Amino acid sequence: MRQEKQPAVYIMTNRKDGVLYTGVTSDLIARAWQHRQKQSGFSARYRCDKLVWFELHGDMYAAITREKQIKAGSRAKKVALIEVENPEWRDLFPELTGG
């Protein structure tokens, strides 16, 4: 059985210290998978297919508020968020999906 959806804010990249994409979703696994497919848009253009940071929230309003806060911050602040919990910039998607 599929888990109940949970709002999340996330950051995708193409490589360590590469392009950063910050987003919000109600289904992190499905959204990260879409980025990995590089079908169109920003993810395809910049190859942002590695999930390097995410934060789960209790409701979508909180997640959207946090996404706006992160997007308004500097690149240095985004990098700091990633490096606190993921200093090697590992792709977290396999861990998230149990793969």
Helices and strands as residue ranges (DSSP letters): E 8-13, E 20-25, H 28-37, H 41-46, E 50-56, H 60-72, H 75-85, H 93-97
